[in-house]
Amino acid sequence: SSGINSRVRGRRKSKANQENILPAQSALDRKLQAQSNYLLEIRQALKEVNNKYLREMLEINDYPTHGADIRLIDRCSDGVAFGRFAEPCSICESTYFTLGDNTYLCKGNVSEFTKCTSTIAAPKRTKWIIPDSALIPLL
């Protein structure tokens, strides 16, 4: 009998703990969903912009201007949403990072033969610059 009571009490405790966790988790989920929707809106708008203007935006923000259309849109979307990287890589001085699993991965080169493997979890950001010529297609 005491074994059953302790199991029931244990269930009550775990249910109470779950109820305390759920509001925090759902608040985080709402924030992540809002951020995801925001990025999607930016991506949709940038799909309408000519690659010439995307490259111009990337160049003025010291981002790489090469790659397929989707890569240009990815870089510009990240920059518009979160800003440009404020500091270059501490190892190779590159300003080219891509989003990995939970960090940004440096895509620069340490030497002519060696790729940089530096990662940044929370990079410092500054305002993304949108040149006037790139605004015209968005209007």
DSSP file (Angstrom, degrees, kcal/mol; ACC not computed):
  #  RESIDUE AA STRUCTURE BP1 BP2  ACC     N-H-->O    O-->H-N    N-H-->O    O-->H-N    TCO  KAPPA ALPHA  PHI   PSI    X-CA   Y-CA   Z-CA
    1    1 A S     >        0   0    0      0, 0.0     4,-2.1     0, 0.0     5,-0.2   0.000 360.0 360.0 360.0 -43.3    0.0    0.0    0.0
    2    2 A S  H  >  +     0   0    0      1,-0.2     4,-2.1     2,-0.2     5,-0.2   0.823 360.0  57.4 -67.2 -28.2    2.8    2.4    0.8
    3    3 A G  H  > S+     0   0    0      2,-0.2     4,-1.7     1,-0.2    -1,-0.2   0.896 107.4  46.7 -65.9 -40.3    4.5    1.5   -2.5
    4    4 A I  H  > S+     0   0    0      2,-0.2     4,-2.4     1,-0.2    -2,-0.2   0.914 111.3  51.5 -67.4 -43.7    1.4    2.6   -4.4
    5    5 A N  H  X S+     0   0    0     -4,-2.1     4,-2.7     1,-0.2     5,-0.2   0.899 109.3  49.9 -61.4 -40.9    1.0    5.8   -2.4
    6    6 A S  H  X S+     0   0    0     -4,-2.1     4,-2.2     1,-0.2    -1,-0.2   0.880 111.0  49.7 -67.7 -35.3    4.6    6.8   -3.1
    7    7 A R  H  X S+     0   0    0     -4,-1.7     4,-2.1     2,-0.2    -2,-0.2   0.906 111.7  47.9 -68.0 -40.2    4.2    6.1   -6.8
    8    8 A V  H  X S+     0   0    0     -4,-2.4     4,-2.4     2,-0.2    -2,-0.2   0.928 112.7  48.6 -64.8 -45.1    1.0    8.2   -7.0
    9    9 A R  H  X S+     0   0    0     -4,-2.7     4,-2.4     1,-0.2    -2,-0.2   0.898 109.9  53.2 -61.1 -39.1    2.8   11.0   -5.1
   10   10 A G  H  X S+     0   0    0     -4,-2.2     4,-2.4     1,-0.2    -1,-0.2   0.891 108.6  49.3 -62.1 -39.8    5.7   10.7   -7.5
   11   11 A R  H  X S+     0   0    0     -4,-2.1     4,-2.7     2,-0.2    -1,-0.2   0.906 109.4  51.7 -65.6 -41.3    3.3   11.1  -10.4
   12   12 A R  H  X S+     0   0    0     -4,-2.4     4,-2.5     1,-0.2    -2,-0.2   0.915 110.7  48.5 -61.9 -42.0    1.8   14.1   -8.9
   13   13 A K  H  X S+     0   0    0     -4,-2.4     4,-2.6     1,-0.2    -2,-0.2   0.934 112.6  47.0 -64.0 -45.3    5.2   15.7   -8.4
   14   14 A S  H  X S+     0   0    0     -4,-2.4     4,-2.4     1,-0.2    -1,-0.2   0.887 112.1  50.4 -67.2 -35.6    6.2   15.0  -11.9
   15   15 A K  H  X S+     0   0    0     -4,-2.7     4,-2.3     2,-0.2    -1,-0.2   0.913 111.1  49.2 -65.7 -41.1    3.0   16.3  -13.3
   16   16 A A  H  X S+     0   0    0     -4,-2.5     4,-1.6     1,-0.2    -2,-0.2   0.905 111.4  49.7 -63.6 -40.4    3.4   19.5  -11.2
   17   17 A N  H  X S+     0   0    0     -4,-2.6     4,-1.7     1,-0.2    -2,-0.2   0.904 109.6  51.4 -64.4 -40.6    6.9   19.8  -12.5
   18   18 A Q  H  X S+     0   0    0     -4,-2.4     4,-2.8     1,-0.2    -2,-0.2   0.900 107.2  53.0 -63.0 -40.2    5.7   19.4  -16.1
   19   19 A E  H  < S+     0   0    0     -4,-2.3    -1,-0.2     1,-0.2    -2,-0.2   0.853 109.1  49.8 -64.5 -33.4    3.1   22.1  -15.6
   20   20 A N  H  X S+     0   0    0     -4,-1.6     4,-0.6     1,-0.2    -1,-0.2   0.825 115.0  43.9 -72.0 -31.3    5.8   24.5  -14.4
   21   21 A I  H  X S+     0   0    0     -4,-1.7     4,-2.6     1,-0.1     3,-0.2   0.866 101.5  67.8 -81.1 -38.1    8.0   23.7  -17.4
   22   22 A L  H  X S+     0   0    0     -4,-2.8     4,-3.2     1,-0.2     5,-0.3   0.875  96.9  50.5 -56.0 -46.4    5.3   23.8  -20.1
   23   23 A P  H  > S+     0   0    0      0, 0.0     4,-1.9     0, 0.0    -1,-0.2   0.913 113.7  46.3 -60.8 -39.7    4.6   27.6  -19.9
   24   24 A A  H  X S+     0   0    0     -4,-0.6     4,-2.1    -3,-0.2    -2,-0.2   0.925 115.0  47.0 -66.2 -43.0    8.3   28.4  -20.2
   25   25 A Q  H  X S+     0   0    0     -4,-2.6     4,-2.9     1,-0.2    -1,-0.2   0.919 112.1  49.2 -64.7 -43.8    8.7   25.9  -23.1
   26   26 A S  H  X S+     0   0    0     -4,-3.2     4,-2.3    -5,-0.2    -1,-0.2   0.847 109.2  53.3 -68.3 -30.8    5.6   27.2  -24.9
   27   27 A A  H  X S+     0   0    0     -4,-1.9     4,-2.1    -5,-0.3    -1,-0.2   0.918 111.4  46.1 -65.6 -42.5    6.8   30.8  -24.5
   28   28 A L  H  X S+     0   0    0     -4,-2.1     4,-2.8     2,-0.2    -2,-0.2   0.919 111.3  52.1 -64.3 -43.5   10.1   29.8  -26.1
   29   29 A D  H  X S+     0   0    0     -4,-2.9     4,-2.5     1,-0.2    -2,-0.2   0.899 109.0  50.4 -59.5 -40.9    8.3   27.9  -28.8
   30   30 A R  H  X S+     0   0    0     -4,-2.3     4,-2.5     2,-0.2    -1,-0.2   0.909 111.5  48.1 -64.0 -41.7    6.2   31.0  -29.6
   31   31 A K  H  X S+     0   0    0     -4,-2.1     4,-2.4     2,-0.2    -2,-0.2   0.918 113.1  47.4 -65.2 -42.8    9.3   33.1  -29.8
   32   32 A L  H  X S+     0   0    0     -4,-2.8     4,-2.5     2,-0.2    -2,-0.2   0.891 112.4  49.8 -65.3 -38.9   11.1   30.6  -32.1
   33   33 A Q  H  X S+     0   0    0     -4,-2.5     4,-2.5    -5,-0.2    -2,-0.2   0.905 110.7  49.4 -66.0 -41.2    8.0   30.4  -34.3
   34   34 A A  H  X S+     0   0    0     -4,-2.5     4,-2.3     2,-0.2    -2,-0.2   0.908 112.4  48.3 -63.5 -41.7    7.7   34.2  -34.5
   35   35 A Q  H  X S+     0   0    0     -4,-2.4     4,-2.5     2,-0.2    -2,-0.2   0.909 111.4  50.0 -64.7 -41.6   11.4   34.4  -35.4
   36   36 A S  H  X S+     0   0    0     -4,-2.5     4,-2.3     2,-0.2    -2,-0.2   0.913 111.4  48.2 -63.1 -42.9   11.0   31.6  -38.0
   37   37 A N  H  X S+     0   0    0     -4,-2.5     4,-2.3     2,-0.2    -2,-0.2   0.896 110.4  52.4 -63.2 -40.6    8.0   33.5  -39.5
   38   38 A Y  H  X S+     0   0    0     -4,-2.3     4,-2.1     2,-0.2    -2,-0.2   0.927 110.4  47.2 -61.0 -46.8   10.0   36.7  -39.6
   39   39 A L  H  X S+     0   0    0     -4,-2.5     4,-2.8     1,-0.2    -1,-0.2   0.890 110.2  53.3 -62.8 -39.5   12.8   35.0  -41.5
   40   40 A L  H  X S+     0   0    0     -4,-2.3     4,-2.6     2,-0.2    -1,-0.2   0.901 107.7  50.7 -62.4 -40.9   10.4   33.5  -43.9
   41   41 A E  H  X S+     0   0    0     -4,-2.3     4,-2.1     2,-0.2    -1,-0.2   0.914 111.7  47.7 -62.4 -42.9    8.9   36.9  -44.7
   42   42 A I  H  X S+     0   0    0     -4,-2.1     4,-2.6     2,-0.2    -2,-0.2   0.937 111.7  49.9 -63.5 -46.4   12.3   38.3  -45.3
   43   43 A R  H  X S+     0   0    0     -4,-2.8     4,-1.6     1,-0.2    -2,-0.2   0.909 109.6  51.3 -59.3 -43.3   13.3   35.4  -47.6
   44   44 A Q  H  X S+     0   0    0     -4,-2.6     4,-0.5     1,-0.2    -1,-0.2   0.915 112.0  46.5 -61.7 -42.8   10.0   35.7  -49.6
   45   45 A A  H >< S+     0   0    0     -4,-2.1     3,-1.1     1,-0.2     4,-0.2   0.903 111.7  51.2 -65.1 -41.1   10.7   39.5  -50.1
   46   46 A L  H >< S+     0   0    0     -4,-2.6     3,-1.2     1,-0.3    -1,-0.2   0.743  96.5  68.4 -71.8 -22.3   14.4   38.8  -51.1
   47   47 A K  H 3< S+     0   0    0     -4,-1.6    -1,-0.3     1,-0.3    -2,-0.2   0.769  98.0  54.2 -64.3 -23.5   13.3   36.2  -53.6
   48   48 A E  T << S+     0   0    0     -3,-1.1     2,-0.4    -4,-0.5    -1,-0.3   0.553  91.3  93.7 -85.5  -8.8   11.8   39.1  -55.6
   49   49 A V  S <  S-     0   0    0     -3,-1.2     5,-0.1    -4,-0.2    85,-0.0  -0.699  83.5-111.7 -91.9 135.7   15.1   41.0  -55.6
   50   50 A N    >>  -     0   0    0     -2,-0.4     4,-1.7     1,-0.1     3,-1.0  -0.317  24.1-119.8 -61.3 143.0   17.5   40.7  -58.5
   51   51 A N  H 3> S+     0   0    0      1,-0.3     4,-3.0     2,-0.2     5,-0.3   0.799 111.8  66.2 -56.0 -30.7   20.8   38.9  -57.7
   52   52 A K  H 3> S+     0   0    0      1,-0.2     4,-1.7     2,-0.2    -1,-0.3   0.916 105.7  41.8 -57.3 -43.4   22.7   42.0  -58.7
   53   53 A Y  H <> S+     0   0    0     -3,-1.0     4,-2.3     2,-0.2    -2,-0.2   0.844 112.2  53.9 -75.3 -34.4   21.1   43.9  -55.8
   54   54 A L  H  X S+     0   0    0     -4,-1.7     4,-2.5     2,-0.2    -2,-0.2   0.933 110.4  47.5 -62.7 -44.6   21.6   40.9  -53.4
   55   55 A R  H  X S+     0   0    0     -4,-3.0     4,-2.9     1,-0.2    -2,-0.2   0.886 110.2  52.4 -63.4 -38.6   25.3   40.9  -54.3
   56   56 A E  H  X S+     0   0    0     -4,-1.7     4,-2.3    -5,-0.3    -1,-0.2   0.916 109.9  48.7 -62.8 -42.7   25.5   44.6  -53.8
   57   57 A M  H  X S+     0   0    0     -4,-2.3     4,-1.1     2,-0.2    -2,-0.2   0.918 113.3  47.1 -62.3 -43.8   24.0   44.2  -50.4
   58   58 A L  H  <>S+     0   0    0     -4,-2.5     5,-3.1     1,-0.2     3,-0.4   0.921 111.6  50.7 -64.0 -44.1   26.4   41.5  -49.5
   59   59 A E  H ><5S+     0   0    0     -4,-2.9     3,-1.7     1,-0.2    -2,-0.2   0.922 108.2  50.6 -61.6 -45.4   29.4   43.4  -50.8
   60   60 A I  H 3<5S+     0   0    0     -4,-2.3    -1,-0.2     1,-0.3    -2,-0.2   0.743 112.7  48.5 -67.1 -21.8   28.6   46.6  -48.8
   61   61 A N  T 3<5S-     0   0    0     -4,-1.1    -1,-0.3    -3,-0.4    -2,-0.2   0.244 118.1-111.7-100.0  11.9   28.2   44.4  -45.7
   62   62 A D  T < 5S+     0   0    0     -3,-1.7    -3,-0.2     1,-0.2    33,-0.1   0.839  72.3 136.4  61.5  37.0   31.6   42.6  -46.3
   63   63 A Y      < -     0   0    0     -5,-3.1    -1,-0.2    -8,-0.1    -2,-0.1  -0.792  64.6 -88.8-107.0 155.8   29.9   39.3  -47.0
   64   64 A P        -     0   0    0      0, 0.0    -1,-0.1     0, 0.0    11,-0.1  -0.351  29.8-159.7 -62.8 142.7   30.8   36.9  -49.8
   65   65 A T        +     0   0    0     -7,-0.1     2,-0.1    -6,-0.1     7,-0.1   0.325  58.5  95.4-107.6   5.7   29.0   37.6  -53.1
   66   66 A H        +     0   0    0      5,-0.1     2,-0.1   -11,-0.0     0, 0.0  -0.464  53.0  63.7 -92.6 167.3   29.5   34.2  -54.8
   67   67 A G  S    S-     0   0    0     -2,-0.1     5,-0.0     4,-0.1     0, 0.0  -0.378  81.3 -43.4 113.8 172.1   27.2   31.2  -54.8
   68   68 A A    >>  -     0   0    0     -2,-0.1     4,-1.9     1,-0.1     3,-0.7  -0.203  62.1 -98.2 -70.0 163.9   23.8   30.1  -56.0
   69   69 A D  H 3> S+     0   0    0      1,-0.3     4,-2.4     2,-0.2     5,-0.2   0.886 123.4  54.4 -49.9 -46.3   20.7   32.3  -55.7
   70   70 A I  H 3> S+     0   0    0      1,-0.2     4,-2.4     2,-0.2    -1,-0.3   0.847 106.6  51.6 -63.0 -34.5   19.6   30.4  -52.5
   71   71 A R  H <> S+     0   0    0     -3,-0.7     4,-2.4     2,-0.2    -1,-0.2   0.890 109.1  50.2 -68.9 -39.6   22.9   31.1  -50.8
   72   72 A L  H  X S+     0   0    0     -4,-1.9     4,-2.5     2,-0.2    -2,-0.2   0.926 112.7  46.8 -62.7 -44.3   22.7   34.8  -51.6
   73   73 A I  H  X S+     0   0    0     -4,-2.4     4,-2.9     2,-0.2     5,-0.2   0.902 110.6  53.2 -64.6 -41.7   19.2   34.9  -50.2
   74   74 A D  H  X S+     0   0    0     -4,-2.4     4,-2.3     2,-0.2    -2,-0.2   0.938 111.9  44.5 -58.2 -48.5   20.3   32.9  -47.1
   75   75 A R  H  X S+     0   0    0     -4,-2.4     4,-2.1     1,-0.2    -2,-0.2   0.926 116.3  45.5 -64.5 -45.3   23.1   35.4  -46.3
   76   76 A C  H  X S+     0   0    0     -4,-2.5     4,-3.0    -5,-0.2     5,-0.2   0.900 111.6  52.7 -66.2 -39.9   21.0   38.5  -46.9
   77   77 A S  H  X S+     0   0    0     -4,-2.9     4,-2.5     2,-0.2     5,-0.2   0.932 110.4  47.3 -60.6 -46.9   18.1   37.1  -44.9
   78   78 A D  H  X S+     0   0    0     -4,-2.3     4,-2.6    -5,-0.2     5,-0.4   0.911 114.9  47.2 -60.8 -43.0   20.4   36.4  -41.9
   79   79 A G  H  X S+     0   0    0     -4,-2.1     4,-2.3     2,-0.2    49,-0.3   0.917 112.7  47.0 -66.7 -44.6   21.9   39.9  -42.2
   80   80 A V  H  < S+     0   0    0     -4,-3.0    -2,-0.2     1,-0.2    -1,-0.2   0.912 118.6  42.5 -63.6 -41.9   18.6   41.7  -42.5
   81   81 A A  H  < S+     0   0    0     -4,-2.5    -2,-0.2    -5,-0.2    -1,-0.2   0.903 135.0  12.0 -72.2 -42.6   17.1   39.8  -39.6
   82   82 A F  H  < S-     0   0    0     -4,-2.6    -3,-0.2     1,-0.3    -2,-0.2   0.523 104.5-111.9-118.6  -8.8   20.0   39.8  -37.2
   83   83 A G     <  -     0   0    0     -4,-2.3    -1,-0.3    -5,-0.4    44,-0.2  -0.249  42.6 -61.6  95.9 170.2   22.5   42.3  -38.5
   84   84 A R  E     -A  126   0A   0     42,-1.8    42,-2.5     1,-0.1     2,-0.2  -0.535  62.9 -84.9 -90.4 159.7   26.0   41.8  -40.0
   85   85 A F  E     -A  125   0A   0     10,-0.2    40,-0.3    40,-0.2    -1,-0.1  -0.454  34.2-156.1 -64.3 128.8   28.9   40.3  -38.1
   86   86 A A  S    S+     0   0    0     38,-2.7    -1,-0.2    -2,-0.2    39,-0.2   0.757  74.8  35.5 -80.0 -25.7   30.5   43.1  -36.1
   87   87 A E  S    S-     0   0    0     37,-0.5    -1,-0.1     8,-0.0     3,-0.1  -0.971  80.0-122.5-132.2 143.8   33.9   41.4  -35.9
   88   88 A P        -     0   0    0      0, 0.0     7,-0.2     0, 0.0     6,-0.1  -0.267  54.6 -67.7 -73.4 170.3   35.9   39.2  -38.2
   89   89 A C     >  -     0   0    0      5,-3.0     4,-1.5     1,-0.1    31,-0.0  -0.330  40.1-136.5 -57.1 135.6   37.0   35.7  -37.2
   90   90 A S  T  4 S+     0   0    0      1,-0.2    -1,-0.1     2,-0.1     0, 0.0   0.662 100.3  42.1 -72.0 -15.6   39.7   35.9  -34.5
   91   91 A I  T  4 S+     0   0    0      3,-0.1    -1,-0.2     0, 0.0    -2,-0.0   0.878 133.4   9.9 -96.9 -48.3   41.7   33.3  -36.2
   92   92 A C  T  4 S-     0   0    0      2,-0.1    17,-0.2    19,-0.0    -2,-0.1   0.486  89.0-123.5-116.1  -4.7   41.7   34.1  -40.0
   93   93 A E     <  +     0   0    0     -4,-1.5    -3,-0.1     1,-0.2     2,-0.1   0.565  59.9 146.7  72.7   9.5   40.0   37.6  -40.1
   94   94 A S        -     0   0    0     -6,-0.1    -5,-3.0     1,-0.1    -1,-0.2  -0.411  42.3-158.6 -73.1 152.9   37.3   36.3  -42.4
   95   95 A T        +     0   0    0     -7,-0.2     2,-0.8   -33,-0.1   -10,-0.2   0.184  62.9 106.1-110.8  13.3   33.8   37.8  -42.2
   96   96 A Y        +     0   0    0    -33,-0.1    11,-2.9     2,-0.0     2,-0.3  -0.842  41.3 158.0-102.2 108.5   32.2   34.8  -43.9
   97   97 A F  E     -B  106   0B   0     -2,-0.8     2,-0.3     9,-0.2     9,-0.2  -0.942  21.7-159.6-126.1 148.4   30.3   32.6  -41.5
   98   98 A T  E     -B  105   0B   0      7,-2.3     7,-3.6    -2,-0.3     2,-0.5  -0.930  31.3-101.6-123.8 154.4   27.5   30.1  -42.1
   99   99 A L  E     +B  104   0B   0     -2,-0.3     5,-0.2     5,-0.2     2,-0.1  -0.614  42.2 179.7 -77.6 124.1   25.0   28.8  -39.6
  100  100 A G        -     0   0    0      3,-3.8    -1,-0.1    -2,-0.5     4,-0.1   0.047  53.9 -58.1 -96.6-148.8   25.8   25.3  -38.4
  101  101 A D  S    S-     0   0    0      1,-0.1     3,-0.1    -2,-0.1    -2,-0.0   0.983 123.8 -19.1 -61.9 -59.7   23.9   23.2  -35.8
  102  102 A N  S    S+     0   0    0      2,-0.0     2,-0.3     0, 0.0    -1,-0.1   0.262 131.1  51.2-132.4   8.6   24.0   25.6  -33.0
  103  103 A T  S    S-     0   0    0     19,-0.0    -3,-3.8    -5,-0.0     2,-0.5  -0.905  81.8-103.9-140.5 166.2   26.9   27.9  -33.9
  104  104 A Y  E     -BC  99 120B   0     16,-3.2    16,-2.3    -2,-0.3     2,-0.4  -0.836  35.7-145.1 -93.5 133.5   28.2   30.0  -36.8
  105  105 A L  E     -BC  98 119B   0     -7,-3.6    -7,-2.3    -2,-0.5     2,-0.2  -0.840  12.4-124.6-102.5 131.6   31.0   28.3  -38.7
  106  106 A C  E     -B   97   0B   0     12,-2.8    -9,-0.2    -2,-0.4   -11,-0.0  -0.538  18.5-169.4 -72.1 138.0   33.8   30.4  -40.2
  107  107 A K        +     0   0    0    -11,-2.9   -10,-0.1    -2,-0.2    -1,-0.1   0.148  50.4 108.7-112.9  15.9   34.3   29.7  -43.9
  108  108 A G        -     0   0    0    -12,-0.3     8,-2.5    10,-0.1     2,-0.4  -0.089  68.4-108.1 -82.4-173.7   37.6   31.5  -44.2
  109  109 A N  B     -D  115   0C   0      6,-0.3     6,-0.3   -17,-0.2     3,-0.1  -0.967  11.0-162.0-122.3 134.2   41.1   30.2  -44.7
  110  110 A V  S    S-     0   0    0      4,-2.3     2,-0.3    -2,-0.4     5,-0.2   0.848  83.8 -11.4 -77.4 -37.2   43.9   30.1  -42.2
  111  111 A S  S    S-     0   0    0      3,-1.6     3,-0.2     0, 0.0    -1,-0.2  -0.838  87.4 -80.1-146.9-176.1   46.5   29.6  -45.0
  112  112 A E  S    S+     0   0    0     -2,-0.3     3,-0.0     1,-0.2    -2,-0.0   0.776 131.7  29.2 -61.0 -26.4   46.5   28.9  -48.7
  113  113 A F  S    S+     0   0    0      1,-0.1     2,-0.5     2,-0.0    -1,-0.2   0.483 110.4  72.7-114.2  -6.4   46.1   25.2  -47.8
  114  114 A T        -     0   0    0     -3,-0.2    -4,-2.3     0, 0.0    -3,-1.6  -0.948  63.8-144.4-125.5 124.7   44.1   25.2  -44.6
  115  115 A K  B     -D  109   0C   0     -2,-0.5    -6,-0.3    -6,-0.3     2,-0.2  -0.525  29.8-111.0 -77.6 148.4   40.4   26.0  -43.9
  116  116 A C        -     0   0    0     -8,-2.5    -1,-0.1    -2,-0.2   -11,-0.0  -0.568  24.5-169.2 -77.3 143.2   39.5   27.8  -40.7
  117  117 A T        +     0   0    0     -2,-0.2    -1,-0.1   -12,-0.1   -10,-0.1   0.139  36.9 136.7-118.9  17.8   37.5   25.7  -38.2
  118  118 A S        -     0   0    0    -13,-0.1   -12,-2.8   -10,-0.0     2,-0.3  -0.334  33.6-163.8 -67.8 146.5   36.6   28.5  -35.8
  119  119 A T  E     -C  105   0B   0    -14,-0.2     2,-0.4   -22,-0.1   -14,-0.2  -0.957   9.0-159.9-130.1 152.1   33.0   28.7  -34.5
  120  120 A I  E     -C  104   0B   0    -16,-2.3   -16,-3.2    -2,-0.3   -31,-0.0  -0.994   4.6-168.4-132.4 125.2   31.0   31.4  -32.8
  121  121 A A  S    S+     0   0    0     -2,-0.4    -1,-0.1     1,-0.2   -16,-0.0   0.922  86.7  12.2 -78.5 -45.5   27.9   30.7  -30.7
  122  122 A A  S    S-     0   0    0    -18,-0.1    -1,-0.2   -19,-0.1     3,-0.1  -0.720  81.4-162.6-135.8  82.6   26.6   34.3  -30.3
  123  123 A P        -     0   0    0      0, 0.0     2,-0.3     0, 0.0    -3,-0.0  -0.297  25.9-109.2 -68.1 149.3   28.4   36.7  -32.6
  124  124 A K        -     0   0    0    -37,-0.1   -38,-2.7     1,-0.0   -37,-0.5  -0.581  41.4-159.1 -72.8 140.2   28.3   40.4  -32.1
  125  125 A R  E     -A   85   0A   0    -40,-0.3     2,-0.3    -2,-0.3   -40,-0.2  -0.894  14.2-167.9-124.8 152.3   26.1   42.1  -34.7
  126  126 A T  E     -A   84   0A   0    -42,-2.5   -42,-1.8    -2,-0.3   -40,-0.0  -0.803  47.5 -61.6-127.1 173.8   25.8   45.6  -36.1
  127  127 A K        -     0   0    0     -2,-0.3     2,-0.3   -44,-0.2   -47,-0.1  -0.288  51.4-122.2 -60.8 135.1   23.2   47.1  -38.3
  128  128 A W        -     0   0    0    -49,-0.3     2,-0.5   -48,-0.2    -1,-0.1  -0.620  25.5-133.7 -75.7 133.5   22.8   45.5  -41.8
  129  129 A I        -     0   0    0     -2,-0.3   -69,-0.1   -72,-0.2   -68,-0.1  -0.801  17.9-168.9 -96.0 126.4   23.3   48.1  -44.5
  130  130 A I        -     0   0    0     -2,-0.5     5,-0.1   -70,-0.1   -73,-0.1  -0.946  21.1-136.1-113.4 110.6   20.9   48.2  -47.4
  131  131 A P    >>  -     0   0    0      0, 0.0     3,-1.3     0, 0.0     4,-1.0  -0.291  19.5-116.0 -65.0 150.3   22.1   50.4  -50.2
  132  132 A D  H >> S+     0   0    0      1,-0.3     4,-1.2     2,-0.2     3,-0.6   0.854 114.9  59.5 -53.6 -38.1   19.6   52.8  -51.8
  133  133 A S  H 34 S+     0   0    0      1,-0.2    -1,-0.3     2,-0.2   -80,-0.1   0.805 104.1  50.9 -64.9 -27.9   19.9   50.9  -55.1
  134  134 A A  H <4 S+     0   0    0     -3,-1.3     4,-0.5     1,-0.2    -1,-0.2   0.709 102.3  61.4 -81.2 -20.0   18.7   47.7  -53.5
  135  135 A L  H XX S+     0   0    0     -4,-1.0     3,-1.1    -3,-0.6     4,-1.0   0.843  88.8  70.8 -72.6 -33.7   15.7   49.4  -51.9
  136  136 A I  G >< S+     0   0    0     -4,-1.2     3,-0.9     1,-0.3    -1,-0.2   0.891  97.1  48.7 -53.1 -47.5   14.2   50.4  -55.3
  137  137 A P  G 34 S+     0   0    0      0, 0.0    -1,-0.3     0, 0.0    -2,-0.2   0.755 108.0  56.9 -67.9 -20.2   13.2   46.8  -56.2
  138  138 A L  G <4        0   0    0     -3,-1.1    -2,-0.2    -4,-0.5    -3,-0.1   0.686 360.0 360.0 -82.0 -17.5   11.6   46.3  -52.8
  139  139 A L    <<        0   0    0     -4,-1.0    -1,-0.2    -3,-0.9    -3,-0.1   0.474 360.0 360.0 -78.6 360.0    9.2   49.3  -53.2
